[in-house]
Amino acid sequence: MKKTLTTNQGAPVSDDQNSLTVSNNGPVVIQDVHLIEKLAHFNRERIPERVVHAKGAGAGGYFEVTKDVTKYTKAKFLSEVGKRTEVFARFSTVGGEKGSADAERDPRGFAVKFYTEEGNYDLVGNNTPVFFIRDPLKFPDFIHTQKRNPGTNLKDANMFWDFLSLTPESLHQVTILFSDRGTPRSFRNMNGYGSHTYKWYNNDGEIFWIKYHFKTDQGIQNLTREEAEHMKGTDPDHATRDLSNAIKKGEFPSWTLQVQIMPAKDAEKYRFDVFDVTKVWPHGDYPPMDIGKMVLNRNPANYFAEVEQAAFSPGNFVTGIGASPDKMLQGRLFAYHDAHRYRLGPNYLLLPVNQPKGVKVNNYQRDGYMRVDGNEGDAPNYYPNSFGGPEPDVKAAEPAFEVSGKVARQPYTHPNSDFVQPGNLYRHVMTDMDREHLIGNIVTHLCNANKEIQLRQTKIFYKADPKYGQRVADGLGITL
């Protein structure tokens, strides 16, 4: 039996090919409500593009616990080996627009929503373990430099490198970005990281600092600069296509989740600032431990409904997991929810992809645009009340921790240099081929900036490692 075409109100449509007109040739009459509704809805089909992470691909699946971590956290979804939790993951490019190519040199977003029995837990990171800046006050300026020149509307190497060369803390991430890791072969062939330091706490109130690492089980594969340039021209959606096709064929991508665990007391004396997102914890100090596996086995039925409207926030925690004093993380706790409220509306958590699935939401928030449920009927919309409304649960409280010091706009003063870890990465982690590709990738991009900016940035490379800086200088034809 054929379905009958209807208006949004459910009324049957008699003709969807011809507008209501005066005679055969028109004009069109305004009483054609089907035409007006169709055009008005079409005008509103595009919601605002994400300012960052605009282009993305996603898939559903599950996370399974493989190691007992209950002595570190009381999060219920991590409470027993073998326990599975439904997830939805979104991968993205960071700086480009929605129509940009998947092979652009850019960090890749790596966001996972866990639909736990205590509510949704979001782990929102990138494919790199560090970031460009450590203070959220710099974030809008940084992103502006990754976008388009306000005068020409073109990508601008001067903007890009001017900011980075005036922000030396960016060097660690810059070194990773301009290696071949800046152009992953596919979303399946890259790692994901929480990047920030997070807090775990157990039933005894003990606190541990945590770093998350999703290690791809498909193996790391990257594109060279030349391969990426070719891919941008031949298949700009190659990574999106690859993820979808792999799942269709039953080749379900998976990642092993590892954590680095630091007892809270260690942070005070550790050689690096554990809350600085431009730094890593060397694995020799805190070895990563396998704790679970994520498998993606379901493609979205509708891209807009699931991938475009999926809203992740590092502020979505569950009992047993919390934030750290990391300045960038603290800024993100506000910014992500606020971005979703602007882009999707105040009731964006009612959208199916964002709704908690393991627990019923009980609160006193009401009304607003696009309230699509019963708006809690005649239940009280205030607390405290005498009518059986939901009440706080003291068992959900985080253990207290002390803070002290003067409130001021204070410069970063940790004694460990911003150049130590990038230098170690260049000298001890990269192979000769890695270093050769890194220098070529930097020179090819930095050569488009002014000589003054080239010189300033090259001196920063030199501080990390003299050979690093000299090779870039030689490639640019400048004298240090």
N, C-alpha and C positions, 0 to 999 in steps of 0.2 A: 504494500500500500504506500503510495507516494505521500510525502509530507506536504502540508499546505504552507506556503509562504505567508508570514504574518508581519505586522508592524511590531514595534517593541512593546506595544500594549496588548498584543495577542490577536488583534483584529486581522481577518484574512485580507490579502492583497489580491486584487482582481487582475492587475496588469503591471508588470515591473519593467516594461520596455518603453512605454510611452507616457510622457508627462500629461497632466490635465491642462488642455489648452483651449483657446478660443479658435475654432476652425482648425484645419490641418496644419497651418503654418504658424499658429500662435497668435498672440502672446500666451505665456504660461500664467495660470491664475494662482494667486497666493493660497487659495483654499486647498491646494494639493498637499495635504498634510503628510502624505507618504513621501513625496519628493523633499519637502522641507526637513522632515525628520532624517531622511537618508543623507542629505547634504550636510546638515548640522552635525550629525554624528561623525561623518567623514572628516569634517574640519577639526574634530577633537580626538581623532584616533591616535595622535602622537602625544604622549606625555613628555614632560621635559626630560631631555637626555641627562644621564648621570654626568656630573662635572668631571669626575674621574671614573675609570673602569667602565666607560660607556659601552664598549663592544665586548660581549661575552658569550660564552656557551655554557650549558649546564646539563646535569644529569642527576638522577636519583639512584639510591642504592642503600647500603647498610654499613654500619661499623660494628665490628666484633672485637670484644676484649680477649686478649691472649695472655695477659699476665696480671697477677693479683697486685693491685696498687692501693688496697684499702688502708694500708698503714700511712699513706700519704694524703689521701683525699676521701671524703665521704660522699662524693658525687654518686648518685644511685646508678647512673648509666655505666659507671666504671666499677660496679660493686662485685662482680663475679666473672671469672673466666668463662668464656663462651656466650656471654650475654650480647645480644644484638640490638642495635638501635637504628631506626630508619634515618637516613640523611638525604640532604639535597646539596649538591656542590655546584659552584659557579666559578668558571675560569674566565679571565679577561685580560685585555691589555689596559694599561693604566692611563697613559697620556693622550692616546688618540681618540678621535671621534668615533661614533657608532659605525661609520662606514670605512674606517681605516683597515689596513691589511693586518692579518694575523701574524705576519712575519716581520712587523716593525721591530726595531731595536727599542725595547721598552720592558720594564718589569711586568710580570704577569700576576694578576690577582689570583688568589687561591682561597676561596671562602667556602666553609662547610657549615651547614645548619643541622644540628642533631636534634631530632624530635624526641626528647626524653620524657620520662614520666613525671619530672619535676618542672616541665616547661622547656622551651627551646634554649639550647646553648649554641652560640655562634662562635666559630673560630675563624677570624677574618685576617688573612695574612697575604703574603706574596710568595713568589718562587725564589726569593732571596732571604737570607737570614738576618739582614740588616736593612737600614733605610738611609736616605740622604741627609736627613736633619733629625735633631733630637728635641726640638722645641716646637710645639704646635703653632706658635705665633708666626713662624716662618712659612707655614704650609701654603696659604693662599698665594704668597709671592712665588714660592717654588713652582707650584702648578701653573701659574701664569706663564712662566718661562718655558714650560713644556708644551704649551698650546701655541696660539698664533699671535704674531705681532699685531697690536691693536691698530696700527696705521696701515700696514700692507695686507693684513689677513693671511700672511704666509708664515711657515715655520722659520724661525730665526736663530741661526747658530750663535749670534752675538748675545741674544737674550739667554739662551741655554747655558753657554759657557761663562758669561759674565757673572751670573748668580753663583754657579758652582765654584768658580775661581775665587769668589769673595766669601765662600762658605766652605772652608777646608774640611769640616767634619763630614762632608759628602764623599770624600775620596774613597772610602771603603766600598760604598755602593757603586760609585762610578767605575771602579776597577772591575767589579763583577759585571755591571751592565755592559761594559765595552769588551768584555770577553765574549766568547761564543755563547755563554749562558744567557746573554741578552737577547738571543734569537733561538728559543727552543724549537726543536723539530715539530713537536706537537704538545698539546696539553698533557697527553699520556706519558710523555717522556721527560717530565720535569718534576722536581721536588716541590713541596710546599712547606712554608714555615709560618709559625705564629709570629715570628720576628721579635715581638715584645717579650718581656718577662711577665709571667702571670703568677698568681698565688694559688696554691693548693692548701687546704687545711683539712685535718682529720677529725674524728670524733672526740679526740682528747684536746682539741684546740691548738695543736701544733701547726706551725706555718712552714711551708716549703716554697721556694721560688722555682719556677718551671720555665723551660724552653721547649716548644713543640717543633717536631720535624716530621713531615710526611715524606717518606722516601719511596720514589716510584719503583714498583716491582717490574716495570717494563724496561728499566735501565735508562740512564741519562743519554739523550741524544740531542744534539744542537745543529743548527745551520751555520755554515760560514757566512761571512758578509756577502760573498758573491751568490751563494745559494739563496740567501734571504732576499736579495734584490731580484733574483729571477722569480722566486715564488710570489713576491708581491705583484709582479706583472702577469703571471700566468694563472694563479689561483689565490686571490687575496683572502679567501675564506678557508684556507687549507686546514687549519687546526680545528675549526668548527666542524668541518666535514669529516675529518679524521675521527674525532670523538664519536660523532653520531654513527658513522659507518662501523666502527669497531664494536659498538654496543649492539647494533643491528645484527652483526655476524656472530654474536655470542662471545666475542673476545673482550670480556669485561675487564676494564682497566682497574688496577688496585694499587694501593699505597700502604706501606707499613708505617704505622705511627710510632715514633720514638719520642721520648722525653728526656731532657736533662733535668736532674733534680738537685737543688741546692738547699740544705738546711738554712733557715732564715738567719741564724747567727753568723754564717759564713760570709754573708753579704758585706758586713761591716769591714772586714779585713781583706776582701778579695782584691787582687791587683788591678782589675778593671771595674768600672762602675757597672754593676749588674743591671741597672735600670736605664742604661744608655742604649738606645736602639741602633746606634751606629756601630756597636761592638758585638762580638760573639763571645761565648764561653768556650775556650779551647777544649776539644773533646778529651784531651789527656787529663784535664782537671776534673771534668764532670762528664763521664762517658755516657752517650745516649743509650737508652734502654728501650727495647721493643715492648710495646704494651697493647697493640691492637692492629687491626687491619681494616681499611676502608675499601669497599668494592662498589663500583658504579655499574648497575645492570639495567637501568631503565632510562630511555630517552623521554624527554618531555612530550606530552601529547599536543601541547600548544606553546610555542615559544614565548609569546607575549604573557600568557597567564602564569607561566612558571619562571622563565629565565629573566624576562624584562621586569616583571613585577616582584621578583624575589628581592627581599630586603634583609641585608645582614648587618649586624652591629656587634662590635667587640664589647658593648655594654650588656649583651644578653648572656647573663651568667646563670648557673644553677648552684644550689647549695653544695659547698665543697670546693668551689672555684671562684676566684675573685680577681680584682685588678691589683696592679702593683703601683708604686709611685712614679713609674716611667712617665715623663712629661708628655711625650707624644701620645701614649695610650690614654692618658687623662683627657687630652683634647679630643681624641676620637670618641670617647665615651659619650660626649655631647654631640659631636658633629654628625655622626652617622644617623642617629634617630632623627635629628633635625632635618637632615637631607631627605629622609624618607617622608617625613611629614609634609615637606614642601613638594616633593615630586609625586607622591602617591596619595597624600591626604592624611588627616589625623587618624583615620581608622584603617591604615594600611595593614595592621596586624590581623584584620578580619579576612584578608585575602587568603584563599586556601593554601597557597604555597608558604605563607608566613604564619598561619595559625598553628598554635601548639596542637599536637596530635595525641600526646600521651596523658594530657591532663585538661580539665575544664578550667577556663579562665573565670575567676571571680574577683571583681573589683567594683569601684564606684565611678568609673569613667563612663560618660554617657554622651549621646548626641554627636554633632559634628557632621561634616560632609561624608556622604557614602556610608552611613551606618546601615549595613545590609542585613543585620540580624534583628531579633525582636527588641533590641535596646534594653534588655533585662526587664521588660514588662513593667509591673507596678512595684518591683522590689525597691527598697530604699536606695537612694543615691547619695548617702552621706554616712559618715562614721565618726563617732560611735552611734549606734542605734539600738533600739529595743525590739527589733523585728526580725531577728535571726540572720542578719547580714553577715558576710564573711569577716573573720577577725584575723589579725596577725598571729603568726606562730613563732614563738621565741626560739624554737629549735632551729629556725632558718638563719639566725644571726651569725655573722662572721666573728671570729675571735678578734678582740680589740688589739690595736697596735699603737705604739706611741709615735708622735711627731713633735718636733720642736724646731725652733729657729725663728729668725726674723722674717716677716713678710715684706718682700721687696722684689723688684725686677733685677735678678742677680745673674751675673755671667757664670758660665760653666767653668769650674776650677779644678776638676779632677786632675791629679798630676800625670796620669798616663796619657801619652800623646795620641792624637788622632791619626798619626802616621805609622804607628807600630803595626797594627793588624793589616792594613793594606800592603805594607812592605813585606810582611811575612807571607801574605797571600801570593804576592808576586814572586818572591824568592823561593819559597819552600813548597807551595801547593801547585802552582802552575808548571806545566811542562814547557820545553823549549817552543813547541808548536803553539801552545796556549799563549805564551808571551809574544810570539810573532804575530798571531792573530789580534791580540789585544792592541799592540802598537799600531798595526794597520787600521784597525777599526777606529781608534782614537784619532789618528792623523787624518783619515778620510773625512771625519766629521769636524774636527777642530780647525782644519785648514780653512773652513768657511767663515771663521770668526776673525775679528780685527787682530793685528799683530800684538797689540798691547795685551789683549785678553789671552792670546796664545801663550805669550811669555809668562803671564801671571799663573796660568794653569799649569804650565810645564814645570815651573818652580815648585809647585805643590807635588807633582809626581816625583820630582827630584828629592824632596824631603822624605818621601816614603822609601825610595831606593834610588841612589844616584844613576844606576844603569837604566832604570825605568824612565827617569826624567830625560836623560841624555838621548835615549833612543827616540823619544817623542820629539825632542828638539831637532835631532838629525832629520827625522821624517818631515818636519815642518820647514826645515832650512833656516832655523833661527839659532842664535848664539846665546847660551845661558851666561 
